């Protein structure tokens, strides 16, 4: 198995969900080539869904799709290079996803970048804030507008967002400010769509716990 992705064994089974629960469903995961996005994509595939890795990095996206196909079976996942800040790129991804699998049932908005703007509110730059806004807020808007109308028309779908707590003692104020803005947009979407029991389309926000990797071994 390719170790460049630094993956860990999946623990989906511990939730009580059975393998194959999402058989027949198709999911798009933005930023699905690494970290939480990759774990989410792998878990969805384990549950039986077909998965589209919508990722800007060709290397990460290709490796993620290859990994998922090895863990499951060929054709489970495809990588579609996507820049969520571009409406044209997202619309192209949506068309290719439908061409590959016939539909999209699940949209998981995960794409974000912390490194450029994880500073405190007092020290972050407007440019860093703008870049994160373009990825998280505008990117989520692009994906919702490209994929959710078809879910509404079919009365079947789920829209998710990988949110975060709105404050952390170690800093990262700009990061959490942007996450909060996207969370507010998702709450507005839920209100616009209405009762999922009637529309068939639910809106969810997932708040993972702290995620950290062990420090890398010193390079000789």
C-alpha positions in Angstrom: 0.0 0.0 0.0 1.2 3.5 -0.8 2.5 5.0 2.4 2.7 8.6 1.1 -0.9 9.1 2.2 -0.1 8.1 5.8 -3.4 6.3 6.2 -4.6 4.4 9.3 -7.0 1.4 9.5 -10.7 2.4 9.2 -12.9 2.1 12.3 -16.3 2.6 10.7 -17.4 -0.8 11.9 -17.2 0.4 15.5 -20.1 2.8 14.8 -22.4 -0.2 14.3 -23.0 0.5 10.6 -22.8 -2.4 8.3 -20.6 -2.7 5.2 -22.8 -2.1 2.2 -25.2 0.3 4.0 -24.7 2.9 1.2 -24.8 0.5 -1.7 -26.1 2.3 -4.8 -25.3 5.8 -3.4 -22.8 8.2 -5.1 -20.8 10.7 -3.0 -18.6 13.7 -3.9 -16.0 14.6 -1.3 -14.2 17.9 -1.8 -10.6 17.9 -0.5 -11.0 14.1 -0.4 -7.3 13.5 -1.2 -5.9 13.8 2.3 -6.6 14.1 6.1 -10.2 14.1 7.2 -11.5 14.3 3.6 -9.6 11.1 2.7 -10.8 9.3 5.8 -14.4 10.3 5.0 -14.1 9.2 1.4 -12.6 5.8 2.5 -15.4 5.3 5.0 -18.1 6.1 2.5 -16.6 3.6 0.1 -16.4 1.0 2.9 -20.1 1.6 3.4 -20.8 0.8 -0.2 -20.9 4.2 -1.9 -19.2 5.1 -5.1 -16.9 8.1 -4.4 -15.7 11.1 -6.4 -12.5 12.6 -5.0 -12.8 16.3 -5.9 -9.3 17.5 -5.2 -7.1 20.3 -6.6 -3.8 18.3 -6.2 -3.5 15.7 -8.9 -1.1 13.6 -6.9 -3.2 13.5 -3.8 -6.4 12.9 -5.7 -5.0 10.1 -7.9 -3.4 8.4 -4.9 -6.6 8.6 -2.9 -8.7 7.1 -5.7 -6.2 4.3 -6.2 -6.1 3.6 -2.5 -9.9 3.4 -2.3 -10.1 1.1 -5.3 -7.5 -1.2 -3.8 -9.4 -1.3 -0.5 -12.7 -2.0 -2.2 -12.8 -2.9 -5.9 -11.9 -1.2 -9.1 -14.3 1.5 -10.1 -15.3 2.4 -6.6 -13.7 5.8 -6.7 -12.7 8.3 -9.4 -10.5 11.4 -9.1 -11.7 14.6 -10.8 -9.3 17.5 -10.5 -11.3 20.3 -9.0 -10.6 23.9 -7.9 -13.6 24.6 -5.7 -12.9 28.4 -5.9 -13.8 28.3 -9.6 -17.4 27.9 -10.5 -16.4 26.5 -14.0 -14.2 23.9 -12.4 -16.9 22.8 -10.0 -19.5 22.6 -12.8 -17.1 20.5 -14.8 -16.6 18.2 -11.8 -20.4 17.8 -11.5 -20.8 16.9 -15.1 -18.0 14.4 -15.0 -19.3 12.9 -11.7 -22.7 12.3 -13.3 -21.1 10.9 -16.5 -19.1 8.5 -14.3 -21.8 7.3 -12.0 -25.1 8.6 -13.3 -26.0 10.8 -10.3 -24.8 12.3 -7.1 -26.6 11.5 -3.9 -24.2 12.8 -1.2 -22.1 16.0 -1.2 -19.5 16.3 1.5 -18.0 19.8 1.6 -14.6 19.4 3.2 -12.1 21.4 1.2 -10.2 23.9 3.3 -6.6 25.0 3.9 -5.4 25.9 7.4 -1.7 26.5 6.9 -2.1 29.9 5.3 -4.4 31.4 7.8 -4.3 29.5 11.1 -3.0 32.5 12.9 -4.7 34.7 15.6 -7.1 37.4 14.5 -4.5 39.9 15.6 -1.9 38.6 13.2 -3.6 37.0 10.2 -3.5 38.9 6.9 -6.5 39.9 4.8 -5.0 37.9 1.9 -5.0 34.7 3.9 -8.5 35.3 5.1 -9.6 35.9 1.5 -8.0 32.7 0.3 -9.7 30.6 3.0 -13.0 32.3 2.3 -12.7 31.4 -1.4 -12.1 27.8 -0.6 -14.5 27.2 2.3 -17.4 29.6 1.7 -17.4 30.3 -2.0 -16.3 26.7 -2.7 -19.2 25.3 -0.7 -21.6 27.6 -2.5 -20.3 26.5 -5.9 -20.7 22.8 -5.0 -24.2 23.2 -3.5 -25.5 25.1 -6.5 -23.9 22.6 -8.9 -25.2 19.4 -7.2 -28.1 20.0 -4.8 -30.8 21.0 -7.3 -30.7 17.5 -8.9 -31.1 16.0 -5.4 -34.1 18.2 -4.7 -35.6 17.2 -8.1 -35.1 13.5 -7.3 -36.2 14.0 -3.6 -33.1 12.1 -2.5 -29.8 13.4 -1.1 -27.6 14.5 1.7 -25.4 17.6 2.0 -22.7 17.7 4.6 -20.1 20.1 5.8 -17.0 19.3 7.9 -17.3 22.1 10.4 -15.2 22.9 13.5 -15.6 24.4 16.9 -15.7 28.2 16.7 -12.7 28.7 19.1 -9.6 26.9 20.1 -7.2 27.9 22.9 -4.2 27.4 20.8 -5.3 30.0 18.2 -6.3 29.6 14.6 -8.8 32.4 14.9 -9.1 33.2 11.1 -9.6 29.5 10.3 -12.5 29.1 12.7 -14.0 32.4 11.6 -14.2 31.1 8.1 -15.5 27.8 9.3 -18.2 29.6 11.2 -19.2 31.6 8.1 -19.6 28.4 6.1 -21.6 26.7 9.0 -24.0 29.7 8.9 -24.5 29.2 5.2 -25.3 25.5 5.7 -27.8 26.4 8.4 -29.4 28.8 5.9 -29.5 26.1 3.3 -31.2 23.7 5.7 -33.9 26.3 6.4 -34.4 26.9 2.6 -34.7 23.2 1.8 -37.1 22.6 4.7 -38.0 19.3 6.4 -35.9 16.5 5.1 -38.8 14.1 5.8 -40.8 15.9 3.1 -38.1 16.9 0.7 -35.9 13.8 0.9 -32.7 16.0 1.1 -31.0 16.5 4.5 -28.3 19.0 5.5 -25.7 17.9 8.1 -22.8 19.5 9.8 -20.1 17.2 11.2 -17.7 18.4 13.9 -14.7 16.0 14.2 -12.6 16.0 17.3 -9.0 17.1 17.4 -7.0 15.4 14.6 -3.2 15.1 14.8 -0.5 13.0 13.4 2.6 11.8 15.3 5.6 14.0 14.6 7.6 12.8 11.6 10.9 11.0 12.3 13.9 13.3 11.8 15.5 13.1 8.4 19.0 11.5 8.5 
